[in-house]
């Protein structure tokens, strides 16, 4: 698994309506800690937040994971009301009417969420679980 940052200029081309919450981590201070690390690494987030309950949303294209029938995979890392929210289109696709529908991989979302959390911990050197 490898994350490729999507800057704000490319955000709307990368995100789909099929991106859904994977995990919401409620450890106090975690969202702020991760936000600081992401800002150090990438600068401005992929979206400009307009509300107080959300101050950043970093979007990443993910390489090395099969998300068929989709040709790509997206993961977002955001703060939401003080919590760290991880979202992805893994296990979802858009039908002909551009409505999100589950794929065969939907049942594997919990395992994928764990892989994403482990990857983020190793990559940003920030523990996502309380000690």
Secondary structure by P-SEA (a helix, b strand, c coil): cbbbbbccccccccccccccccccccccaaaaaaaaaaaacccccccccccccccbbbbbbbcccccccccbbbbbbbbcccbbbbbcccccccccccbbbbcccccaaaaaaaaaaaaaaaacccccccc
